Amino acid sequence: MRRILIAVLIIFFLKTFVGEASVVPTASMEGTILVGDHLVLNKLLYGPEIPLLHWRLPMLKNIHRGEIVVFHYPRDPSQTYLKRVAAVGGDLVEIRNGSLYVNAEAVNEPYAVHHAPGWSRHEHMSPLVVPAGELFVMGDNRDNSSDSRDWGFVPVSNVIGEPLFVYWSYDAPSSRWLDENFSHQMAFYGSMVEHFFSNTRWKRTGTWL
């Protein structure tokens, strides 16, 4: 019994203060992170919250441009999003012809993916100054991402952590991961057993981000 209690406490400690497993259900970061990637998150440096008490420890890391972060969605904190930081507090951010400019300088973004031909609503954005303590975030899949271009800035205090690596990747469409119907979920999990070997993206296992 004592060993079980110790094991539970260790798992609780690791999940709360060090890392957490999470699945990516949408394609907003495709090009870097795929639908069905299961990630281990690093939370330790980002002021993890103590359960029940809802206290957050001090954040020990400064967030920089180009980093990928996991955060509470500002309009609905019960949801968590995964995006790349394009600009931080004090930066002047702008989009011209689909290209990102920060402080009037073009940003080299080899990770950014553009699928839509010609004009799209995300091709242009007038210059904005990111407020202190806020982040401007975007998905790498620029034509299929709901991000700061649509709903504004993310408070730094909303950041939960950063993805470390892919521990498992299972090829299934977003509709299967996002379906909240209980019977559909059970059917999906059952199909995972049947198609585990064929649908697992083995080459992505252990991919560091």
C-alpha positions as a printed NumPy array, in Angstrom:
array([[  0.   ,   0.   ,   0.   ],
       [  2.838,   2.366,   0.86 ],
       [  4.514,   1.777,  -2.498],
       [  1.265,   2.497,  -4.327],
       [  0.839,   5.741,  -2.369],
       [  4.418,   6.795,  -3.166],
       [  3.884,   5.999,  -6.857],
       [  0.687,   8.054,  -6.92 ],
       [  2.442,  10.992,  -5.252],
       [  5.318,  10.817,  -7.732],
       [  2.915,  10.787, -10.69 ],
       [  0.969,  13.678,  -9.165],
       [  4.176,  15.675,  -8.674],
       [  5.424,  15.022, -12.202],
       [  2.06 ,  15.847, -13.798],
       [  1.632,  19.046, -11.798],
       [  5.125,  20.504, -11.763],
       [  7.202,  18.875, -14.504],
       [  5.321,  17.529, -17.495],
       [  1.97 ,  16.5  , -18.861],
       [  0.751,  14.417, -21.795],
       [ -1.543,  16.033, -24.345],
       [ -2.98 ,  15.147, -27.752],
       [ -3.171,  17.605, -30.667],
       [ -6.662,  17.424, -32.254],
       [ -6.429,  20.13 , -34.948],
       [ -4.251,  20.994, -37.94 ],
       [ -3.33 ,  24.568, -36.959],
       [  0.329,  23.64 , -36.346],
       [  0.745,  21.212, -39.253],
       [  4.117,  21.455, -40.832],
       [  5.567,  21.127, -37.327],
       [  2.997,  19.239, -35.229],
       [  0.431,  16.897, -36.762],
       [ -3.138,  15.999, -35.847],
       [ -2.884,  12.964, -33.577],
       [  0.541,  13.822, -32.164],
       [  0.651,  13.045, -28.444],
       [  3.018,  15.442, -26.7  ],
       [  4.836,  15.655, -23.396],
       [  4.706,  19.212, -22.087],
       [  7.272,  20.967, -19.929],
       [  5.405,  22.952, -17.253],
       [  8.082,  23.352, -14.601],
       [  9.462,  26.719, -15.76 ],
       [  6.09 ,  28.265, -16.53 ],
       [  4.633,  28.674, -13.061],
       [  2.632,  25.438, -12.683],
       [ -0.639,  25.651, -10.79 ],
       [ -1.095,  23.771,  -7.533],
       [ -4.333,  21.759,  -7.839],
       [ -7.278,  22.579,  -5.572],
       [ -5.567,  25.686,  -4.193],
       [ -5.338,  27.323,  -7.633],
       [ -2.013,  28.91 ,  -6.709],
       [  0.623,  29.366,  -9.395],
       [  4.318,  29.199,  -8.705],
       [  6.535,  31.977, -10.128],
       [  7.319,  31.743, -13.837],
       [ 11.048,  31.101, -14.204],
       [ 11.351,  31.47 , -17.972],
       [ 11.042,  34.409, -20.334],
       [  9.054,  33.599, -23.451],
       [ 10.77 ,  34.438, -26.723],
       [  9.659,  34.873, -30.311],
       [  9.59 ,  31.654, -32.309],
       [  8.853,  29.398, -29.337],
       [  5.842,  27.075, -29.286],
       [  3.662,  27.385, -26.201],
       [  0.545,  25.8  , -24.743],
       [ -1.869,  28.229, -23.1  ],
       [ -5.381,  28.761, -21.825],
       [ -7.494,  30.25 , -24.611],
       [ -8.22 ,  33.858, -23.507],
       [-11.906,  33.705, -24.477],
       [-12.505,  30.356, -22.762],
       [ -9.796,  29.361, -20.241],
       [-11.2  ,  25.821, -20.066],
       [ -9.732,  25.245, -23.541],
       [ -6.004,  24.868, -24.198],
       [ -4.371,  25.968, -27.448],
       [ -0.985,  25.286, -29.002],
       [  0.62 ,  28.056, -31.094],
       [  3.935,  29.675, -31.965],
       [  4.896,  33.02 , -30.45 ],
       [  5.261,  35.57 , -33.254],
       [  5.761,  38.68 , -31.108],
       [  6.076,  39.605, -27.435],
       [  5.204,  42.638, -25.34 ],
       [  6.449,  45.891, -26.86 ],
       [  6.877,  44.476, -30.377],
       [  5.292,  46.055, -33.448],
       [  3.758,  43.194, -35.439],
       [  2.445,  43.36 , -39.006],
       [  1.565,  41.009, -41.871],
       [  2.228,  42.004, -45.479],
       [  1.33 ,  39.687, -48.353],
       [  1.344,  36.735, -45.975],
       [  4.79 ,  37.554, -44.539],
       [  5.364,  38.383, -40.872],
       [  7.119,  41.594, -39.916],
       [  8.216,  42.352, -36.358],
       [  9.535,  45.808, -35.555],
       [  9.481,  46.593, -39.304],
       [ 11.796,  43.671, -40.149],
       [ 10.752,  40.587, -42.129],
       [ 10.898,  37.394, -40.07 ],
       [ 12.362,  34.241, -41.603],
       [  9.796,  31.504, -40.895],
       [ 10.859,  28.205, -42.487],
       [  8.189,  26.432, -40.405],
       [  5.243,  28.47 , -41.774],
       [  2.968,  26.673, -44.249],
       [  0.671,  28.425, -46.729],
       [ -1.879,  26.341, -48.632],
       [ -4.455,  28.835, -49.862],
       [ -3.643,  30.259, -53.31 ],
       [ -3.94 ,  33.988, -53.827],
       [ -5.625,  36.315, -51.36 ],
       [ -6.944,  35.228, -47.972],
       [ -8.163,  37.194, -44.97 ],
       [ -4.899,  36.464, -43.168],
       [ -2.601,  37.807, -45.887],
       [ -2.578,  41.345, -44.487],
       [ -2.75 ,  42.834, -41.009],
       [ -2.148,  46.452, -40.073],
       [  0.656,  47.159, -37.58 ],
       [ -0.198,  46.425, -33.953],
       [  1.817,  47.032, -30.799],
       [  1.754,  44.021, -28.487],
       [  0.917,  45.223, -24.95 ],
       [  3.314,  44.505, -22.104],
       [  2.679,  41.105, -20.563],
       [  0.94 ,  39.822, -23.717],
       [  1.872,  37.592, -26.673],
       [  0.886,  37.552, -30.334],
       [  0.633,  33.905, -31.419],
       [ -0.021,  32.139, -34.726],
       [ -0.328,  28.588, -35.955],
       [  2.314,  27.335, -38.379],
       [ -0.464,  26.249, -40.738],
       [ -1.22 ,  29.876, -41.524],
       [ -4.293,  29.327, -43.695],
       [ -5.968,  26.963, -41.236],
       [ -5.404,  28.465, -37.809],
       [ -7.554,  30.463, -35.429],
       [ -5.078,  32.617, -33.54 ],
       [ -4.15 ,  36.157, -32.516],
       [ -5.05 ,  37.397, -35.984],
       [ -8.67 ,  36.534, -35.138],
       [ -9.092,  36.907, -31.384],
       [ -6.205,  39.021, -30.152],
       [ -3.361,  38.718, -27.687],
       [ -2.596,  36.04 , -25.093],
       [ -1.624,  37.079, -21.55 ],
       [  1.721,  35.604, -20.552],
       [ -0.007,  34.395, -17.375],
       [ -2.172,  32.096, -19.545],
       [  0.833,  30.067, -20.692],
       [  0.909,  26.547, -19.258],
       [  4.104,  25.188, -20.779],
       [  5.905,  24.16 , -23.932],
       [  5.842,  20.895, -25.915],
       [  9.002,  18.827, -25.503],
       [  8.576,  15.804, -27.752],
       [  6.118,  13.48 , -29.481],
       [  5.767,  10.259, -27.506],
       [  3.151,   8.763, -29.846],
       [  1.475,   9.832, -33.076],
       [ -1.711,   8.233, -34.392],
       [ -3.043,   9.093, -37.855],
       [ -6.739,   9.99 , -37.575],
       [ -8.698,  13.067, -38.714],
       [ -9.561,  15.982, -36.436],
       [-13.223,  14.982, -36.469],
       [-12.383,  11.767, -34.582],
       [-10.321,  13.514, -31.894],
       [-12.838,  16.321, -31.409],
       [-15.994,  14.193, -31.346],
       [-17.349,  14.352, -27.775],
       [-20.097,  11.787, -28.299],
       [-19.383,   8.984, -25.806],
       [-20.337,   6.091, -28.083],
       [-18.305,   7.583, -30.93 ],
       [-15.315,   7.935, -28.623],
       [-15.571,   4.31 , -27.519],
       [-15.78 ,   3.191, -31.147],
       [-12.741,   5.315, -31.98 ],
       [-10.702,   3.893, -29.108],
       [-11.746,   0.413, -30.165],
       [-10.564,   1.08 , -33.705],
       [ -7.197,   2.206, -32.317],
       [ -6.601,  -1.316, -31.036],
       [ -7.366,  -2.784, -34.442],
       [ -5.325,  -0.247, -36.417],
       [ -2.633,   0.542, -33.858],
       [  0.311,  -0.678, -35.927],
       [ -0.887,   0.549, -39.309],
       [ -2.008,   4.014, -38.153],
       [  0.816,   4.795, -35.754],
       [  3.332,   7.2  , -37.272],
       [  6.36 ,   5.349, -36.033],
       [  8.906,   7.81 , -37.424],
       [  7.443,  10.622, -35.315],
       [  7.8  ,   8.735, -32.05 ],
       [ 10.435,  10.475, -29.986],
       [ 10.559,  13.58 , -32.229],
       [ 11.866,  16.531, -30.224],
       [ 10.208,  19.878, -30.732]])
